[in-house]
């Protein structure tokens, strides 16, 4: 009996110790609102609370419900299209009701790579990346290796991304080639504009143009012109030299609307009347006005709207929420085709409040 009583007393003591050690489930390692790298996650805690749970995922309707911060990483706004990208990124973050959202800009590839490494160390939820050039691939791979969802926007990179959202640079080049080739009846001299600093954007638009020219308009002579960037000033400078070197030009394949504006200014300043066609690309309202007003040269453009950045951010949000994304093809790409803007339909695209 004494032996049995001793066992019962020992058992009661063990149960008492276990019960006193229970702190109600407040795991200081997992429930403190920080990940392993010390970065505050959007995991249902209010910034000003004392560890109390605020709400389940931030938003019951799912419009801004993510399990981590979404960060947009993009080149700085050196021209209007990039300014539009930043504007529509801010707009999307506001519309989706994100509490944890940032936009980082950079002036070169080295700075952008450093930003990606910093975001890896912070353990962010997802990154929407518009690369400066394909040279970002090594840093982008580190993002993927860290298990952070990566959505590429606009410029392509050979990495194992979760999604790629862009307009069709190839189709932009192809459609411009058809319009110029048909307009010149398959004969003439065309200046083609390249911007090596724009990476795949320039390369693919020129590839699409060349493919159609080679196949359907082989008698059209092509002369390449290079610009330093997509600004009117850079195009004005380069085009002035090209006009001096080439007394006869029939058309210009420009791959950017702001570039087209600089080209148009150079032509007017030189007093040239031989040029019949100038293409564009993007969706700049100032160029749309020129398309509408110009009588002597046929101006046109292929849309590549900076508003698509909002689509890329929504894709990142849906990835974080574990949602299926029907817009993505078998290669995890969502390619949005261009519309061709001419004097016949340009008035349908006027937008007075557009930042681009």
Backbone torsions as a table, in degrees:
resi	resn	phi	psi	omega
1	UNK	NA	-44.5	178.4
2	UNK	-62.4	-38.0	179.1
3	UNK	-63.6	-44.0	179.6
4	UNK	-63.1	-42.2	179.4
5	UNK	-63.3	-37.2	178.8
6	UNK	-65.1	-40.4	179.3
7	UNK	-63.7	-43.4	-178.0
8	UNK	-64.3	-39.6	179.2
9	UNK	-64.9	-41.0	179.3
10	UNK	-64.4	-42.5	180.0
11	UNK	-63.6	-41.4	179.7
12	UNK	-63.7	-36.1	179.6
13	UNK	-66.2	-40.1	178.7
14	UNK	-63.3	-45.4	-179.7
15	UNK	-62.9	-37.8	180.0
16	UNK	-64.5	-40.9	-179.9
17	UNK	-65.4	-44.8	179.7
18	UNK	-61.3	-44.7	-179.0
19	UNK	-62.6	-40.7	-179.5
20	UNK	-69.7	-25.2	-178.4
21	UNK	-79.7	-9.3	-178.7
22	UNK	-79.2	121.4	-178.8
23	UNK	-101.8	21.7	175.6
24	UNK	81.5	15.3	175.5
25	UNK	89.5	10.6	179.2
26	UNK	-82.4	83.0	-179.5
27	UNK	-76.0	110.6	-176.0
28	UNK	-70.0	-18.2	178.6
29	UNK	-80.7	-37.8	-170.3
30	UNK	-106.6	-25.6	-170.6
31	UNK	-111.5	28.3	-179.1
32	UNK	-98.5	7.1	177.7
33	UNK	81.2	12.1	-179.9
34	UNK	-129.3	146.9	175.8
35	UNK	-88.0	-172.5	-175.5
36	UNK	-63.9	-21.1	-178.7
37	UNK	-96.0	6.3	178.7
38	UNK	81.4	14.6	-178.9
39	UNK	-97.6	130.9	-175.8
40	UNK	-68.9	124.4	-179.2
41	UNK	-96.0	157.4	173.4
42	UNK	-88.1	82.3	-172.2
43	UNK	-121.7	24.2	176.2
44	UNK	100.2	13.5	178.2
45	UNK	-114.2	140.1	178.4
46	UNK	-79.7	143.5	-177.2
47	UNK	-58.1	-27.8	-173.0
48	UNK	-108.3	11.7	-177.2
49	UNK	-88.9	-179.7	-179.8
50	UNK	-111.6	37.7	-178.3
51	UNK	96.1	2.6	178.5
52	UNK	-80.1	141.9	179.7
53	UNK	-72.1	127.5	-176.4
54	UNK	-86.9	-58.6	173.0
55	UNK	-156.5	170.2	-162.8
56	UNK	-63.7	-59.1	-178.9
57	UNK	-133.3	16.7	177.0
58	UNK	96.8	-23.7	-175.5
59	UNK	-165.6	115.3	-176.3
60	UNK	-67.6	-24.7	-177.1
61	UNK	-89.1	-1.6	174.0
62	UNK	82.3	-3.8	-176.1
63	UNK	-66.0	-30.7	179.2
64	UNK	-132.4	19.8	-174.9
65	UNK	-82.1	102.5	176.6
66	UNK	-125.3	166.9	177.2
67	UNK	-110.0	29.1	177.9
68	UNK	175.7	169.1	-178.5
69	UNK	-75.7	137.2	172.1
70	UNK	-99.7	129.4	-179.2
71	UNK	-123.6	127.5	174.7
72	UNK	-93.2	128.3	178.9
73	UNK	-120.2	116.3	-172.2
74	UNK	-146.7	154.9	173.0
75	UNK	-60.2	152.5	176.9
76	UNK	-65.1	161.0	-173.4
77	UNK	-80.1	79.1	178.0
78	UNK	-80.8	-13.6	174.9
79	UNK	-149.5	174.1	-169.9
80	UNK	-61.5	-36.8	-177.9
81	UNK	-63.3	-43.1	178.7
82	UNK	-67.0	-33.8	174.2
83	UNK	-62.5	-39.1	176.5
84	UNK	-64.0	-38.5	177.5
85	UNK	-58.9	-46.9	-179.7
86	UNK	-65.4	-40.9	179.6
87	UNK	-60.2	-47.3	-176.9
88	UNK	-75.6	-23.1	171.9
89	UNK	-66.3	-46.5	177.3
90	UNK	-60.6	-41.3	-179.8
91	UNK	-62.6	-43.6	-179.9
92	UNK	-65.3	-42.4	178.1
93	UNK	-60.7	-37.5	178.3
94	UNK	-70.7	-44.3	-178.8
95	UNK	-63.3	-35.9	-178.8
96	UNK	-81.8	-7.5	176.5
97	UNK	71.3	31.7	-179.3
98	UNK	-67.1	134.6	171.3
99	UNK	-91.7	-19.0	-172.2
100	UNK	-131.2	89.5	-170.6
101	UNK	-153.4	134.2	179.6
102	UNK	-137.3	156.0	171.7
103	UNK	-125.0	122.5	178.4
104	UNK	-112.4	131.9	177.1
105	UNK	-115.6	160.4	-178.7
106	UNK	-149.6	160.7	-177.7
107	UNK	-102.6	-12.8	179.3
108	UNK	-156.0	174.4	-173.9
109	UNK	-67.0	-36.3	-179.1
110	UNK	-64.8	-43.5	178.9
111	UNK	-64.3	-40.6	-179.6
112	UNK	-65.6	-41.0	177.6
113	UNK	-62.2	-39.6	176.6
114	UNK	-63.1	-37.6	177.3
115	UNK	-62.6	-42.4	179.7
116	UNK	-63.1	-42.3	179.1
117	UNK	-62.9	-38.8	178.2
118	UNK	-65.2	-40.5	179.4
119	UNK	-67.2	-32.8	175.1
120	UNK	-62.7	-46.2	-178.8
121	UNK	-64.7	-27.3	178.6
122	UNK	-82.9	-14.4	179.0
123	UNK	66.2	44.6	-178.6
124	UNK	-66.8	165.9	-175.4
125	UNK	-76.0	-44.8	-179.0
126	UNK	-159.1	154.5	179.9
127	UNK	-125.4	131.3	170.2
128	UNK	-104.8	114.7	-170.3
129	UNK	-116.3	122.8	164.9
130	UNK	-105.0	106.4	-175.4
131	UNK	-69.8	153.0	167.3
132	UNK	-65.7	-53.2	176.7
133	UNK	-148.2	178.8	178.9
134	UNK	-63.8	-14.0	-178.5
135	UNK	-65.8	-7.6	177.2
136	UNK	-77.3	-3.6	-170.6
137	UNK	-57.2	-41.4	-178.3
138	UNK	-62.8	-45.8	178.7
139	UNK	-66.9	-37.2	179.1
140	UNK	-65.1	-36.0	177.5
141	UNK	-64.0	-34.3	178.0
142	UNK	-65.1	-34.8	175.8
143	UNK	-60.6	-47.3	-178.6
144	UNK	-65.3	-43.1	179.2
145	UNK	-61.6	-27.4	178.8
146	UNK	-79.9	-2.8	178.8
147	UNK	80.4	17.9	179.4
148	UNK	-94.8	123.5	178.4
149	UNK	-56.8	134.8	-177.8
150	UNK	-123.6	122.2	174.5
151	UNK	-111.4	117.4	176.2
152	UNK	-85.2	142.1	177.2
153	UNK	-124.4	133.3	172.3
154	UNK	69.7	-73.1	-175.3
155	UNK	-90.5	132.8	-173.9
156	UNK	-86.1	152.5	173.3
157	UNK	-143.8	143.5	-177.4
158	UNK	-81.5	76.6	177.0
159	UNK	-135.9	165.9	-177.4
160	UNK	-86.9	66.6	-176.7
161	UNK	-70.8	162.9	175.4
162	UNK	-81.7	-31.0	177.9
163	UNK	-160.5	153.3	175.7
164	UNK	-132.7	121.0	-178.0
165	UNK	-118.4	125.7	-177.3
166	UNK	-163.9	162.8	165.9
167	UNK	-76.6	178.0	-179.2
168	UNK	-97.3	96.4	176.0
169	UNK	-61.9	-36.9	178.8
170	UNK	-62.6	-46.7	-179.6
171	UNK	-66.6	-32.4	177.2
172	UNK	-60.6	-46.1	178.5
173	UNK	-65.9	-40.6	-178.6
174	UNK	-65.2	-45.6	-178.0
175	UNK	-66.4	-38.1	177.3
176	UNK	-64.1	-39.7	179.4
177	UNK	-63.1	-41.5	179.8
178	UNK	-64.5	-42.6	-177.7
179	UNK	-67.8	-44.8	179.3
180	UNK	-68.7	-44.7	-179.5
181	UNK	-60.7	-46.4	178.2
182	UNK	-65.4	-41.4	-178.3
183	UNK	-63.8	-31.4	179.1
184	UNK	-93.3	3.2	-178.4
185	UNK	56.5	34.4	173.5
186	UNK	77.8	10.7	-178.8
187	UNK	-138.3	148.5	176.1
188	UNK	135.1	-172.7	-178.8
189	UNK	-119.6	126.8	-178.3
190	UNK	-122.4	131.0	171.7
191	UNK	-88.1	127.5	176.4
192	UNK	-107.5	134.7	-174.7
193	UNK	-102.4	129.3	177.0
194	UNK	-123.3	144.2	175.3
195	UNK	-128.8	88.9	-176.4
196	UNK	-55.8	-30.3	-179.4
197	UNK	-67.7	-14.5	180.0
198	UNK	-89.2	4.8	175.2
199	UNK	62.3	-133.6	-174.5
200	UNK	-66.5	-24.4	179.0
201	UNK	-56.6	-51.4	179.5
202	UNK	-69.6	-44.9	-175.2
203	UNK	-61.5	-44.6	-175.1
204	UNK	-74.6	-37.9	177.0
205	UNK	-62.0	-41.1	177.9
206	UNK	-70.0	-33.4	176.8
207	UNK	-63.8	-44.8	178.3
208	UNK	-61.6	-41.8	178.5
209	UNK	-62.1	-47.2	-177.9
210	UNK	-63.5	-39.5	-178.7
211	UNK	-58.9	-45.7	-179.0
212	UNK	-71.0	-40.4	178.6
213	UNK	-61.9	-45.0	-179.2
214	UNK	-61.8	-38.9	-174.4
215	UNK	-82.9	-39.9	-170.6
216	UNK	-113.5	-21.4	-176.5
217	UNK	-134.0	58.5	-174.6
218	UNK	-68.0	-16.2	-178.3
219	UNK	-86.5	-5.5	177.2
220	UNK	-82.1	126.3	178.9
221	UNK	-82.0	137.7	-179.5
222	UNK	-119.1	133.5	177.6
223	UNK	-124.7	125.7	-176.1
224	UNK	-86.2	139.2	173.5
225	UNK	-123.0	135.7	-178.8
226	UNK	-110.2	137.2	174.2
227	UNK	-116.9	152.7	-178.5
228	UNK	-75.9	-31.2	-179.3
229	UNK	-162.5	176.9	-178.5
230	UNK	-89.8	60.4	175.1
231	UNK	-122.3	156.1	177.8
232	UNK	-62.4	-37.9	-177.8
233	UNK	-63.5	-44.4	-180.0
234	UNK	-64.3	-41.5	179.9
235	UNK	-67.6	-40.2	178.7
236	UNK	-59.4	-45.1	-179.2
237	UNK	-64.5	-48.8	-178.5
238	UNK	-65.9	-41.6	-177.4
239	UNK	-67.2	-34.6	178.3
240	UNK	-59.4	-41.6	178.3
241	UNK	-67.9	-40.4	-179.5
242	UNK	-65.1	-38.5	179.4
243	UNK	-64.5	-38.2	178.0
244	UNK	-65.9	-40.1	-175.5
245	UNK	-79.8	-15.8	-175.0
246	UNK	-131.4	100.8	-177.2
247	UNK	-68.7	-17.8	178.9
248	UNK	-130.6	121.0	174.9
249	UNK	-137.2	131.8	-177.8
250	UNK	-100.3	-29.4	-179.3
251	UNK	-158.1	161.3	178.9
252	UNK	-131.4	122.4	174.5
253	UNK	-91.8	95.8	176.4
254	UNK	-98.1	141.9	-173.9
255	UNK	-104.6	9.1	-176.4
256	UNK	-153.0	139.2	-177.2
257	UNK	-63.6	-42.3	180.0
258	UNK	-68.3	-34.7	172.0
259	UNK	-60.4	-42.1	-179.7
260	UNK	-62.8	-36.6	177.9
261	UNK	-64.1	-41.7	176.6
262	UNK	-65.5	-39.1	177.3
263	UNK	-63.2	-44.9	179.9
264	UNK	-61.7	-40.5	178.1
265	UNK	-63.2	-42.4	179.6
266	UNK	-62.8	-40.4	179.2
267	UNK	-63.9	-43.5	179.8
268	UNK	-65.9	-41.8	179.8
269	UNK	-66.4	-31.5	178.8
270	UNK	-82.8	-10.2	-179.5
271	UNK	68.7	27.6	-178.3
272	UNK	-81.1	141.0	178.8
273	UNK	-127.8	13.4	-178.1
274	UNK	-89.1	-19.0	-173.7
275	UNK	-82.2	127.7	-173.6
276	UNK	-103.0	-32.2	-174.4
277	UNK	-135.7	139.7	169.2
278	UNK	-135.5	126.5	176.5
279	UNK	-91.8	176.6	176.5
280	UNK	-154.1	-175.3	178.8
281	UNK	-166.1	135.0	175.7
282	UNK	131.3	-76.3	-177.3
283	UNK	134.0	36.6	-179.0
284	UNK	-77.2	129.5	-178.2
285	UNK	-63.0	-34.6	178.6
286	UNK	-64.6	-37.7	177.4
287	UNK	-72.7	-36.2	176.4
288	UNK	-58.5	-38.0	178.0
289	UNK	-65.4	-37.1	177.2
290	UNK	-66.4	-40.4	176.7
291	UNK	-57.5	-41.1	-177.9
292	UNK	-70.2	-38.2	-171.1
293	UNK	-92.9	-28.3	-172.2
294	UNK	-69.5	131.2	-178.2
295	UNK	-107.0	-25.3	-171.2
296	UNK	-94.2	-27.1	-179.8
297	UNK	-121.1	137.7	175.6
298	UNK	-80.1	108.5	177.8
299	UNK	-100.2	142.2	174.9
300	UNK	-153.0	166.9	-178.7
301	UNK	-146.2	159.1	173.5
302	UNK	-116.0	127.8	-174.9
303	UNK	-68.5	140.4	171.7
304	UNK	-151.8	77.7	-165.5
305	UNK	-74.8	135.4	173.2
306	UNK	-64.3	-14.4	177.5
307	UNK	-61.1	-20.2	179.3
308	UNK	-62.7	-20.1	175.3
309	UNK	-57.9	-36.6	176.3
310	UNK	-60.3	-38.2	177.1
311	UNK	-63.2	-41.2	-179.7
312	UNK	-64.3	-39.8	179.0
313	UNK	-66.5	-39.6	177.9
314	UNK	-64.4	-37.2	176.9
315	UNK	-62.9	-44.3	178.5
316	UNK	-60.6	-41.4	179.3
317	UNK	-63.4	-41.3	179.8
318	UNK	-68.9	-34.4	175.5
319	UNK	-62.4	-44.8	178.7
320	UNK	-62.8	-33.2	179.8
321	UNK	-83.7	-0.1	178.7
322	UNK	72.8	23.7	-178.0
323	UNK	-89.4	149.0	173.9
324	UNK	-72.5	145.8	-178.3
325	UNK	-122.3	97.2	-172.8
326	UNK	-68.5	-22.4	-178.3
327	UNK	-69.6	-21.6	-177.7
328	UNK	-77.1	138.8	177.2
329	UNK	-86.8	-169.2	-176.3
330	UNK	-66.4	-17.1	177.4
331	UNK	-99.6	15.0	-178.1
332	UNK	60.7	35.6	179.1
333	UNK	-116.6	141.4	172.4
334	UNK	-120.1	102.8	-176.7
335	UNK	-103.6	121.2	-175.9
336	UNK	-102.1	115.0	-174.2
337	UNK	-69.0	154.7	-178.8
338	UNK	-84.2	160.5	166.5
339	UNK	-108.5	143.4	179.1
340	UNK	-93.5	123.2	-176.4
341	UNK	-102.7	122.5	178.0
342	UNK	-127.3	179.4	177.9
343	UNK	-63.1	-21.1	-178.8
344	UNK	-74.2	-31.2	-174.5
345	UNK	-124.4	0.7	-172.3
346	UNK	-62.0	-30.9	-179.2
347	UNK	-62.3	-22.2	177.7
348	UNK	-72.7	-13.2	-175.2
349	UNK	-110.6	5.2	176.3
350	UNK	-67.2	133.8	178.7
351	UNK	-142.2	101.3	-172.6
352	UNK	-63.1	-29.4	-176.1
353	UNK	-92.6	5.9	-177.7
354	UNK	-71.0	138.0	178.2
355	UNK	-80.8	-3.1	-175.2
356	UNK	-127.4	NA	NA
